[in-house]
Amino acid sequence: MSVQVRLPAALRTFTGGQETVALEGRTVAEALDGLFARHPALRRQLLNESGKLRNFVNLYLNDDDTRDLKGLSTPVKDGDVILIVPAIAGGADATPPCAPSGDALGRMGGGADARDLTQEELLRYNRHIIMPEVGLAGQKKISNARVLCIGAGGLGSPLSLYLAAAGIGKLGLVDFDAVEASNLQRQILHSTAWVGRSKLESARERLKALNPNVDIELHEARLTAANALEILKDYDVIADGTDNFPTRYLVNDACVLLGKPNAYGSVFRFEGQASVFWAQRGPCYRCLYHEPPPPGLVPSCAEGGVLGVLPGVIGTIQAIETLKIILGAGRPLIGRLLLLDALAMEWRTVNLKKNPDCPICGKSPTIKSLIDYEAFCGVKQSPAAAPPEIAVEDLKAMLDRRESFVLLDVREPHEYELAAIAGSKLIPLGQLAARLGELDKSAKYVVHCKMGGRSAKAVKLLREKGFDATNVAGGIDAWSRRIDPTVPTY
């Protein structure tokens, strides 16, 4: 049978940029075998040492999760599409309109502690109020709702701007970063004048200028297992705009433990995802991805890039889903994952199901309190497990002493064109396994990427194959900032 396998941007580096691969096979497994035969480096990205599909990778046959079919044994027919969806980072037709339950529903519905709208607000929100799906009662729900946005960056910018414009009663923001010039390509909350200053203060100024009626509550701290439950507990809806896996799993678990809906979004290059994870009514993020990808497999936006407009699209969808939850209107993305490929301008919706064995929302949960998420995601490694590394100052000293070693750059060619350390040899990480024959095993290798994540993975691979390899902590970004400012940062 002739089928197509579609690869996400994060995996195309292993296929020479190829997005779709036409293959023959009678089952999903046979199609994958054909894929691995053409592109061997993909095997270790998708399968574990036992030959089983990794838990952070999901396969969809057309729009159906293969886990709900026959797994890798699922038969295929001519014209089928196998979609590979890794973490970047359904439902029945009868899903009823939903809204937060308990005290939150009473307050947003206009309970005893709900406030009325002023004349100015009636005018401001007129285009909402005249909609039958919203009306005066719905706008009161919005104006008495409390929403927490995790992150005031690419996703948090459009999300918070549209929620503030809609008149959310209390809008909380969690972030601890300062505005950088490289943020301004997509983080439309901030301006050039705010570079170097607090993102949250910048956000408050912008949001208050947009709508002074909204109560802006700032949480200028890194969200951790120690503070997450306390920060999240008083909000009705949580909107996850995080850009790393430890915080994403932390937000998911805190929402499950507190019974909060989580309006989720993530972006990478030209691709985006959106869903609503609400364990009381459907699956959570762990049902979708039982475990995170290994550190370095999925680059961050800082390493892999993102089209500046894309967070605007996905963040706006998060705002829409948040308002639908508050209003109890329509069909939220519970049990469904919305996928956007902006390069092809294709939207897909795939079905998600609650995993009865989910460790936090399943029938017999094993996670009953927040855990160490950096350890869970492999970010925090034991000294024995971490690859050996040196600082950029050590690299400069080695170069100054004219020591004998090969400086290996594992970034992509377009990054190398932007900035490079003189004398370095370029082999992109996705090609490294196939090009080991080009390397001299008697040589010493010092490896760098942009910020240290990809090069750490390269060092691990090289050392497994018997090479003497060391990572450069912080990568060329640290080199530009601390050693040679003439090397451009990007």
C-alpha positions as CSV (number, residue, x, y, z in Angstrom):
1,M,0.0,0.0,0.0
2,S,1.2,3.5,-0.8
3,V,1.1,5.9,2.2
4,Q,2.6,9.2,3.1
5,V,4.4,9.9,6.3
6,R,4.4,13.6,7.3
7,L,7.2,14.8,9.6
8,P,7.1,17.9,11.8
9,A,9.8,20.6,11.5
10,A,11.7,19.3,14.5
11,L,12.4,16.0,12.7
12,R,13.1,17.3,9.2
13,T,16.7,17.9,10.0
14,F,17.1,14.1,9.9
15,T,15.5,13.9,6.4
16,G,17.4,16.7,4.7
17,G,14.4,19.0,5.1
18,Q,11.9,16.6,3.5
19,E,8.5,17.2,5.0
20,T,6.6,14.2,3.4
21,V,7.9,10.8,2.5
22,A,6.0,8.4,0.2
23,L,6.4,4.8,1.4
24,E,5.1,1.3,0.8
25,G,3.7,-0.9,3.6
26,R,0.8,-2.9,4.8
27,T,0.9,-1.6,8.4
28,V,2.1,1.5,10.2
29,A,5.2,-0.5,11.4
30,E,6.1,-1.4,7.8
31,A,5.8,2.2,6.7
32,L,8.1,3.2,9.6
33,D,10.6,0.5,8.6
34,G,10.7,2.0,5.1
35,L,11.2,5.5,6.6
36,F,14.1,4.3,8.8
37,A,15.7,2.5,5.8
38,R,15.8,5.8,4.0
39,H,16.7,8.0,7.0
40,P,18.4,5.8,9.6
41,A,19.0,8.7,12.0
42,L,15.3,9.0,12.6
43,R,15.1,5.5,14.3
44,R,16.7,6.6,17.5
45,Q,14.6,9.8,17.6
46,L,11.3,7.8,17.4
47,L,12.1,4.4,18.9
48,N,13.7,3.5,22.2
49,E,16.4,0.8,22.7
50,S,13.7,-1.9,22.8
51,G,12.3,-0.8,19.4
52,K,9.1,0.6,20.9
53,L,7.7,4.0,20.0
54,R,9.0,6.7,22.4
55,N,6.4,8.0,24.9
56,F,6.8,11.6,23.7
57,V,5.9,10.7,20.1
58,N,2.4,10.1,18.9
59,L,1.4,8.6,15.5
60,Y,-1.9,9.4,13.8
61,L,-3.3,7.5,10.9
62,N,-5.2,10.2,9.1
63,D,-6.9,11.8,12.1
64,D,-6.9,8.9,14.5
65,D,-4.4,8.1,17.2
66,T,-2.8,4.7,16.4
67,R,-2.9,3.9,20.2
68,D,-6.7,3.8,19.9
69,L,-6.4,1.5,16.8
70,K,-3.9,-1.4,16.7
71,G,-0.7,0.6,17.4
72,L,2.1,-0.1,15.1
73,S,0.2,-3.1,13.8
74,T,-2.6,-0.9,12.4
75,P,-3.2,-1.8,8.8
76,V,-3.0,1.0,6.2
77,K,-4.5,1.5,2.8
78,D,-3.6,3.4,-0.4
79,G,-3.6,7.1,0.2
80,D,-3.4,7.0,4.0
81,V,-1.4,9.7,5.8
82,I,0.7,8.8,8.9
83,L,1.3,12.0,10.9
84,I,4.2,12.0,13.4
85,V,3.4,14.4,16.3
86,P,6.2,14.7,18.9
87,A,5.9,16.9,21.9
88,I,6.9,20.4,21.0
89,A,6.1,21.6,23.9
90,G,-10.3,14.6,20.0
91,G,-13.1,14.1,22.0
92,A,-16.6,12.9,21.3
93,D,-19.0,14.9,19.1
94,A,-21.4,15.1,22.0
95,T,-19.0,17.1,24.2
96,P,-21.3,19.6,25.9
97,P,-20.7,23.3,26.4
98,C,-18.7,23.6,29.6
99,A,-17.7,26.2,32.1
100,P,-15.8,26.1,35.4
101,S,-17.7,24.5,38.2
102,G,-18.4,25.3,41.8
103,D,-17.6,28.7,43.3
104,A,-16.0,30.0,40.1
105,L,-19.1,29.3,38.1
106,G,-21.2,31.1,40.6
107,R,-19.0,34.1,40.7
108,M,-18.6,34.4,37.0
109,G,-22.3,33.8,36.4
110,G,-23.2,36.9,38.4
111,G,-23.4,35.6,42.0
112,A,-23.6,37.7,45.1
113,D,-20.0,38.9,44.9
114,A,-20.2,39.7,41.2
115,R,-20.0,43.3,40.2
116,D,-22.2,45.1,37.7
117,L,-20.8,46.8,34.6
118,T,-20.4,50.6,34.5
119,Q,-21.7,52.7,31.7
120,E,-18.2,53.1,30.3
121,E,-17.9,49.3,30.2
122,L,-21.3,48.8,28.6
123,L,-20.0,51.0,25.8
124,R,-16.5,49.4,25.6
125,Y,-17.9,45.8,25.4
126,N,-20.9,46.6,23.2
127,R,-19.7,44.3,20.4
128,H,-19.7,41.4,22.9
129,I,-23.0,42.3,24.5
130,I,-24.9,42.4,21.3
131,M,-23.8,38.8,20.5
132,P,-26.5,36.3,21.5
133,E,-23.7,33.9,22.6
134,V,-22.4,36.5,25.1
135,G,-25.0,39.1,26.0
136,L,-24.9,41.1,29.2
137,A,-24.8,38.0,31.4
138,G,-21.9,36.6,29.4
139,Q,-19.9,39.9,29.6
140,K,-20.5,39.9,33.4
141,K,-19.0,36.4,33.5
142,I,-16.0,37.7,31.6
143,S,-15.6,40.8,33.8
144,N,-15.8,38.7,37.0
145,A,-13.4,35.9,35.8
146,R,-9.9,35.4,36.9
147,V,-7.3,34.1,34.4
148,L,-3.6,33.4,34.9
149,C,-1.2,33.6,31.9
150,I,2.0,31.6,32.4
151,G,4.5,33.6,30.5
152,A,4.6,37.1,29.1
153,G,6.4,36.2,25.9
154,G,5.4,35.1,22.4
155,L,2.2,33.3,23.4
156,G,1.5,35.4,26.4
157,S,1.5,38.6,24.5
158,P,-1.5,38.1,22.2
159,L,-3.2,36.0,24.9
160,S,-3.0,38.7,27.5
161,L,-3.8,41.6,25.1
162,Y,-7.0,40.0,23.9
163,L,-8.1,38.9,27.4
164,A,-7.5,42.4,28.7
165,A,-9.4,43.9,25.7
166,A,-12.2,41.4,26.4
167,G,-12.5,42.7,30.0
168,I,-11.3,39.8,32.1
169,G,-11.8,40.9,35.7
170,K,-8.4,39.8,37.1
171,L,-5.5,38.9,34.8
172,G,-2.5,37.3,36.4
173,L,0.9,37.1,34.7
174,V,3.8,34.9,35.7
175,D,7.3,35.7,34.3
176,F,10.7,36.6,35.6
177,D,12.6,37.7,32.5
178,A,13.7,41.1,31.3
179,V,12.8,42.3,27.8
180,E,15.5,41.5,25.2
181,A,15.8,43.0,21.7
182,S,15.4,39.5,20.2
183,N,12.0,39.2,21.9
184,L,10.5,42.1,19.9
185,Q,10.1,40.1,16.7
186,R,7.1,38.3,18.2
187,Q,6.4,39.5,21.8
188,I,4.1,42.4,20.9
189,L,3.4,43.3,24.6
190,H,6.8,44.9,24.7
191,S,8.5,47.8,23.0
192,T,12.0,48.9,22.2
193,A,11.9,51.4,25.1
194,W,11.5,48.5,27.5
195,V,14.6,46.5,26.5
196,G,16.5,45.5,29.6
197,R,13.6,46.1,31.9
198,S,11.1,43.7,33.6
199,K,8.7,42.0,31.2
200,L,5.9,42.1,33.8
201,E,6.2,45.8,34.3
202,S,6.2,46.3,30.6
203,A,3.1,44.1,30.3
204,R,1.3,45.9,33.0
205,E,1.9,49.3,31.4
206,R,0.7,48.1,28.0
207,L,-2.4,46.2,29.3
208,K,-3.5,49.0,31.6
209,A,-3.2,51.4,28.6
210,L,-5.4,49.1,26.7
211,N,-8.0,48.6,29.4
212,P,-7.7,50.3,32.7
213,N,-10.7,48.3,34.1
214,V,-8.7,45.1,34.3
215,D,-7.0,44.2,37.5
216,I,-3.5,43.1,36.6
217,E,-1.8,40.9,39.1
218,L,1.9,40.2,38.7
219,H,3.8,37.1,39.9
220,E,7.5,38.0,39.1
221,A,9.0,34.6,39.9
222,R,10.0,31.4,38.3
223,L,7.1,29.0,38.6
224,T,8.3,26.0,40.6
225,A,6.8,23.0,42.5
226,A,7.2,25.0,45.6
227,N,5.0,28.0,44.6
228,A,2.8,26.7,41.7
229,L,-0.2,25.6,43.7
230,E,-0.3,28.8,45.7
231,I,-0.1,31.0,42.6
232,L,-2.6,29.0,40.6
233,K,-5.2,28.3,43.2
234,D,-7.3,31.5,43.1
235,Y,-7.7,31.6,39.3
236,D,-10.5,30.1,37.3
237,V,-8.6,29.3,34.0
238,I,-4.9,28.8,33.5
239,A,-3.4,29.7,30.1
240,D,-0.1,27.9,29.5
241,G,2.3,30.0,27.3
242,T,5.5,28.3,28.6
243,D,8.4,27.5,26.3
244,N,10.1,24.6,28.2
245,F,9.0,21.1,29.2
246,P,9.6,21.2,32.9
247,T,7.3,24.1,33.4
248,R,4.7,22.7,31.0
249,Y,4.5,19.4,33.0
250,L,4.4,21.5,36.2
251,V,1.5,23.6,34.9
252,N,-0.4,20.5,33.8
253,D,0.1,18.7,37.1
254,A,-0.9,21.7,39.2
255,C,-4.0,22.2,37.1
256,V,-5.0,18.5,37.5
257,L,-4.5,18.7,41.3
258,L,-6.4,21.9,41.6
259,G,-9.2,20.9,39.1
260,K,-8.4,23.9,36.8
261,P,-8.8,24.0,33.0
262,N,-5.5,24.6,31.1
263,A,-5.7,26.5,27.8
264,Y,-2.6,25.1,26.1
265,G,-0.5,26.4,23.2
266,S,3.0,25.8,21.8
267,V,4.9,26.9,18.8
268,F,8.0,26.0,16.8
269,R,9.2,27.5,13.6
270,F,6.1,27.4,11.3
271,E,4.1,24.9,13.5
272,G,1.7,25.3,16.3
273,Q,-0.4,23.3,18.7
274,A,-3.4,24.2,20.8
275,S,-5.8,22.3,23.1
276,V,-7.7,22.5,26.4
277,F,-6.5,20.1,29.0
278,W,-9.1,19.6,31.8
279,A,-8.8,16.4,33.7
280,Q,-12.3,16.7,35.1
281,R,-13.8,16.5,31.6
282,G,-11.1,15.0,29.4
283,P,-7.4,14.2,29.0
284,C,-4.5,16.1,30.4
285,Y,-1.1,16.9,28.8
286,R,0.3,13.7,30.3
287,C,-2.4,11.7,28.5
288,L,-1.0,13.1,25.2
289,Y,2.7,12.9,26.1
290,H,3.4,10.5,28.9
291,E,7.0,11.7,29.2
292,P,9.0,14.5,27.7
293,P,11.6,14.2,24.9
294,P,15.2,14.0,26.0
295,P,16.9,17.4,26.5
296,G,18.2,18.8,23.2
297,L,16.0,16.8,20.9
298,V,13.4,19.5,20.5
299,P,15.1,22.9,20.2
300,S,13.6,25.9,22.0
301,C,12.5,28.9,20.0
302,A,15.9,30.5,21.0
303,E,17.7,27.7,19.2
304,G,15.3,26.6,16.5
305,G,13.5,29.9,15.8
306,V,9.8,30.7,15.3
307,L,8.0,32.8,12.7
308,G,7.1,36.0,14.6
309,V,3.4,35.9,13.6
310,L,2.8,32.3,14.6
311,P,2.6,32.9,18.4
312,G,0.0,35.6,17.6
313,V,-2.2,32.9,15.9
314,I,-1.8,30.3,18.6
315,G,-2.0,32.7,21.5
316,T,-5.2,34.2,20.0
317,I,-6.6,30.7,19.9
318,Q,-5.7,30.2,23.5
319,A,-7.6,33.4,24.3
320,I,-10.7,32.2,22.4
321,E,-10.7,28.9,24.2
322,T,-10.3,30.7,27.6
323,L,-13.3,32.9,26.8
324,K,-15.4,29.9,25.7
325,I,-14.7,28.2,28.9
326,I,-15.7,31.2,30.9
327,L,-18.9,31.7,28.9
328,G,-19.8,28.0,28.8
329,A,-20.2,28.5,25.0
330,G,-19.5,26.3,22.1
331,R,-17.2,23.3,22.1
332,P,-13.8,23.9,23.6
333,L,-10.8,21.9,22.5
334,I,-11.2,19.3,25.2
335,G,-10.1,15.9,23.9
336,R,-8.8,17.5,20.6
337,L,-5.4,18.7,19.5
338,L,-5.4,21.5,16.9
339,L,-2.3,21.4,14.7
340,L,-1.2,24.3,12.4
341,D,1.4,24.0,9.7
342,A,1.7,27.6,8.7
343,L,4.2,26.9,5.9
344,A,1.6,24.8,4.1
345,M,-1.3,26.8,5.7
346,E,-2.9,23.5,6.8
347,W,-5.0,23.0,9.9
348,R,-5.7,19.5,11.3
349,T,-7.6,18.4,14.4
350,V,-6.7,15.0,15.9
351,N,-8.6,13.2,18.6
352,L,-7.3,12.7,22.1
353,K,-8.6,10.3,24.7
354,K,-8.1,10.2,28.4
355,N,-5.5,7.7,29.3
356,P,-6.8,5.4,32.1
357,D,-3.2,4.7,33.1
358,C,-2.2,8.3,33.2
359,P,0.0,8.8,36.3
360,I,-1.9,11.9,37.5
361,C,-5.4,11.8,36.1
362,G,-5.9,8.1,35.4
363,K,-7.9,5.6,37.4
364,S,-5.0,4.9,39.9
365,P,-2.8,8.0,39.9
366,T,0.7,7.7,41.3
367,I,1.5,11.4,41.2
368,K,-0.4,13.0,44.1
369,S,1.8,16.0,44.6
370,L,4.1,18.2,42.6
371,I,7.5,16.6,41.8
372,D,11.0,17.7,40.7
373,Y,10.2,18.6,37.1
374,E,13.7,19.4,36.0
375,A,14.8,15.9,37.1
376,F,11.7,14.4,35.4
377,C,12.5,16.1,32.1
378,G,16.2,15.2,32.4
379,V,17.3,18.8,32.6
380,K,18.9,18.2,36.0
381,Q,21.5,15.5,35.5
382,S,23.8,13.8,37.9
383,P,27.5,14.7,37.5
384,A,28.1,11.2,36.2
385,A,25.4,11.5,33.6
386,A,26.2,15.0,32.4
387,P,28.6,15.2,29.4
388,P,32.0,16.9,30.3
389,E,31.9,20.6,29.5
390,I,34.1,23.7,29.5
391,A,33.3,27.4,29.7
392,V,33.9,29.7,26.8
393,E,36.8,31.2,28.7
394,D,38.4,27.8,28.8
395,L,37.9,27.5,25.0
396,K,39.6,30.8,24.4
397,A,42.5,29.8,26.5
398,M,42.9,26.6,24.5
399,L,42.8,28.5,21.3
400,D,45.3,31.0,22.6
401,R,47.7,28.2,23.6
402,R,47.2,26.7,20.2
403,E,46.2,23.3,21.7
404,S,45.5,20.5,19.3
405,F,41.8,19.9,19.0
406,V,38.9,20.1,16.5
407,L,36.3,22.7,17.2
408,L,33.1,21.1,16.0
409,D,30.0,23.2,15.4
410,V,26.7,21.2,15.3
411,R,24.3,24.0,14.4
412,E,22.5,24.3,11.1
413,P,24.2,25.8,7.9
414,H,22.0,29.0,8.0
415,E,23.1,29.6,11.6
416,Y,26.7,29.1,10.7
417,E,26.3,31.8,8.0
418,L,25.0,34.2,10.6
419,A,27.8,33.7,13.2
420,A,30.8,31.3,13.5
421,I,33.9,30.9,15.6
422,A,37.0,31.0,13.3
423,G,38.4,27.6,12.5
424,S,35.3,25.6,13.5
425,K,34.1,22.6,11.5
426,L,30.4,22.4,10.7
427,I,28.5,19.1,10.9
428,P,24.8,19.7,11.8
429,L,23.6,17.5,14.7
430,G,21.1,15.7,12.5
431,Q,23.9,14.6,10.1
432,L,26.5,13.7,12.8
433,A,25.6,10.0,13.2
434,A,25.9,9.5,9.4
435,R,29.1,11.4,9.1
436,L,31.2,9.9,11.9
437,G,33.4,8.4,9.3
438,E,34.7,11.9,8.5
439,L,36.1,12.3,12.0
440,D,39.5,11.1,13.3
441,K,39.1,9.1,16.5
442,S,42.6,10.0,17.6
443,A,41.7,13.7,17.7
444,K,40.2,15.7,20.6
445,Y,36.8,17.3,19.9
446,V,35.4,20.5,21.5
447,V,31.7,20.8,20.5
448,H,29.4,23.8,20.5
449,C,26.0,24.9,19.2
450,K,24.1,28.1,19.9
451,M,23.4,27.6,23.6
452,G,24.8,24.2,24.6
453,G,21.8,21.9,24.3
454,R,22.4,20.4,20.9
455,S,26.2,20.2,21.5
456,A,25.6,18.3,24.7
457,K,23.6,15.7,22.8
458,A,26.4,15.5,20.1
459,V,29.0,15.0,22.8
460,K,27.0,12.1,24.3
461,L,26.8,10.5,20.8
462,L,30.5,11.0,20.1
463,R,31.6,9.6,23.5
464,E,29.3,6.6,23.0
465,K,31.2,5.9,19.7
466,G,34.6,6.2,21.4
467,F,35.5,9.8,20.6
468,D,37.2,12.2,23.1
469,A,34.6,15.0,23.1
470,T,33.7,17.9,25.4
471,N,30.8,20.4,25.3
472,V,31.1,24.2,25.4
473,A,28.6,25.5,28.0
474,G,26.5,28.3,26.7
475,G,27.6,27.8,23.1
476,I,28.3,30.6,20.6
477,D,25.8,32.8,22.4
478,A,28.1,32.8,25.5
479,W,31.2,33.3,23.2
480,S,29.6,36.4,21.7
481,R,28.6,37.9,25.0
482,R,31.7,37.1,27.0
483,I,34.6,36.6,24.7
484,D,34.1,38.2,21.2
485,P,31.3,40.7,20.8
486,T,32.1,41.0,17.1
487,V,30.5,37.6,16.6
488,P,26.8,38.4,16.0
489,T,24.2,37.1,18.4
490,Y,20.9,35.9,16.9
